[in-house]
Amino acid sequence: MKTVDFTQMKDGTKEEYLFLQEQEHSHHTMTPDRILRELRVQADETIPGYKITRLEHGLQSATRAYRDGADIDWVVGALLHDIGDGLAPQNHDRFAAEIVRPFLREEVTWVIEHHGAFQMVYYAHHYGWNQYERERFADNPYYRSCVDFCERWDQASFDPGYDSEPLEFFEPMVREVFARKAYDELVIQPGKVRGIPQA
């Protein structure tokens, strides 16, 4: 079988769906390649006005995390936290979180999902917006991790003079993370707070 016969999902047979399951498994194993391809696109497609590209911002964030002794979840999370900028500029944080959610610790995913609100502390007042939007999450166990993520790795990573590691340095980490079993509780670790390594 090269393709299914059905044109409506409700008409598919068990044989066809088992065939598709095999095809989807191969597709899933290529996820790291698609992630890395999207990051490379960010080397050219960037938001005008900044001194660096979106790729360089991710590389700087990940490099800072790595050099601070962060674990692989934090490093890959820092690398990918803005991967949604091109396709979902209005909700890039939630977009990125959904990409990593099956494969990273819940704490890291939550930080990625909410970093947009936490970053507002640095600039929102210039637009007349609520600078302290992050306070809505003050009771969340991951609040401090998100504050630290933004302060140490995100907001500080717009420096054209910073010596960041190249994408090739992080590629094995990306491949390792996306080779994990999706939604494995040993990886997700619901409710566990590790925090950002202290400098």
C-alpha positions in Angstrom: 0.0 0.0 0.0 1.4 3.4 -1.0 -1.6 5.5 0.1 -4.9 4.9 1.7 -8.1 4.6 -0.4 -10.3 6.7 1.8 -11.2 10.3 1.2 -13.0 10.8 4.5 -11.5 9.6 7.7 -14.7 7.8 8.8 -14.3 5.5 5.8 -10.8 4.3 6.7 -10.2 0.6 7.5 -8.1 -0.8 10.3 -5.5 -1.9 7.8 -5.2 1.6 6.4 -4.9 3.1 9.9 -2.2 0.6 10.8 -0.4 1.6 7.6 -0.7 5.3 8.5 0.6 4.6 12.0 3.8 3.2 10.5 4.2 6.3 8.3 3.6 8.6 11.2 6.3 6.9 13.3 8.8 7.7 10.6 7.5 11.3 10.5 7.9 11.6 14.3 11.5 10.5 14.2 12.2 13.4 11.8 11.0 16.0 14.3 14.5 17.2 15.3 15.3 17.8 11.6 12.3 20.0 11.2 13.1 21.9 14.5 16.7 22.5 13.3 15.5 23.6 9.9 13.1 26.1 11.4 15.9 27.5 13.6 18.1 27.9 10.5 15.3 29.9 8.8 15.5 32.3 11.7 19.0 33.2 10.7 17.4 35.1 7.7 13.9 35.8 8.7 14.1 38.1 11.7 12.2 41.0 13.2 13.6 44.3 11.9 15.2 46.7 14.3 17.1 44.3 16.5 20.9 44.1 16.4 20.8 40.3 16.0 18.7 37.6 14.3 16.1 35.5 16.1 18.4 32.5 15.7 21.3 34.4 17.4 18.9 35.3 20.2 18.1 31.6 20.7 21.8 30.7 20.5 22.7 33.3 23.0 20.0 32.3 25.4 21.0 28.6 25.2 24.7 29.4 25.5 24.1 31.4 28.6 22.0 28.5 30.1 24.7 26.0 29.2 27.5 28.1 30.6 25.5 28.6 33.8 25.5 24.8 34.2 21.8 24.3 33.3 20.6 20.8 32.5 19.7 19.8 28.9 16.0 20.7 29.4 16.8 24.3 30.3 19.4 24.5 27.4 17.1 23.2 24.8 14.2 25.2 26.2 16.3 28.4 26.0 17.3 27.6 22.4 13.6 27.0 21.4 11.7 29.5 23.5 11.1 31.9 20.6 10.8 29.4 17.8 7.2 30.5 17.3 8.1 34.1 16.4 7.7 33.5 12.7 4.5 31.6 12.6 2.8 32.8 15.7 4.1 36.3 16.6 1.1 37.1 18.8 1.4 34.0 20.9 4.9 32.7 20.2 5.4 31.6 23.8 2.4 29.3 23.8 3.3 28.0 20.3 6.9 27.1 21.4 5.6 25.5 24.6 3.3 23.1 22.6 6.3 22.0 20.5 8.4 21.1 23.5 5.6 20.0 25.9 5.9 16.2 25.2 9.6 16.2 25.6 10.7 18.6 28.4 10.2 18.9 32.1 6.9 20.5 33.0 8.7 23.4 34.8 10.7 24.3 31.6 7.6 24.1 29.4 5.6 26.3 31.8 8.4 28.9 31.7 8.5 28.9 27.9 4.7 29.2 27.8 4.6 32.2 30.1 7.9 34.0 29.4 6.1 36.5 27.2 4.1 37.9 30.1 7.2 37.8 32.3 9.3 39.7 29.8 6.8 42.6 29.9 8.5 43.8 33.1 11.3 45.2 30.9 9.3 47.1 28.3 5.6 47.2 28.8 5.6 50.6 30.6 6.9 52.2 27.5 3.7 51.3 25.7 1.4 52.1 28.6 0.8 48.4 29.3 0.9 46.5 32.5 4.5 46.1 33.3 3.8 43.6 36.1 1.6 41.2 34.1 3.7 38.4 35.6 2.3 39.0 39.1 -0.8 37.1 38.0 1.3 34.0 38.3 3.0 34.9 41.7 1.5 31.8 43.4 2.7 29.4 40.8 5.6 27.1 41.9 7.4 27.9 38.6 7.2 31.7 39.1 10.7 32.1 40.3 12.1 29.9 37.6 10.5 32.1 34.9 11.7 35.3 36.6 15.2 33.9 36.6 15.0 32.6 33.0 14.0 36.0 31.7 16.5 37.9 33.7 19.6 35.7 33.1 19.0 34.2 29.7 16.3 35.8 27.7 16.3 39.6 28.2 20.2 39.6 28.3 20.6 37.9 24.9 20.4 40.7 22.3 24.1 41.4 22.3 25.9 41.3 18.9 29.2 41.1 20.8 28.4 37.9 22.7 30.3 34.8 21.8 27.6 32.3 21.5 28.0 28.7 20.6 26.9 27.7 17.0 23.7 25.8 16.3 25.8 22.7 15.5 26.9 22.7 19.2 23.3 22.3 20.3 22.2 19.9 17.6 23.0 16.7 19.6 21.0 18.1 22.6 18.0 18.8 20.3 18.2 15.3 18.9 18.5 13.7 22.4 15.5 15.6 23.7 13.2 14.9 20.8 14.2 11.2 20.8 12.5 10.9 24.2 9.3 9.0 24.6 6.5 11.6 24.4 4.9 12.5 27.7 7.0 10.2 29.8 6.3 11.0 33.4 10.0 10.4 34.3 10.8 13.3 31.9 7.8 15.6 32.5 8.1 15.4 36.3 4.9 17.2 37.1 5.1 19.7 39.9 8.8 19.3 40.4 10.7 22.6 40.8 14.4 22.5 40.1 14.9 26.2 39.4 17.6 27.9 37.4 21.2 27.1 38.5 22.5 29.9 40.7 25.5 31.7 39.2 
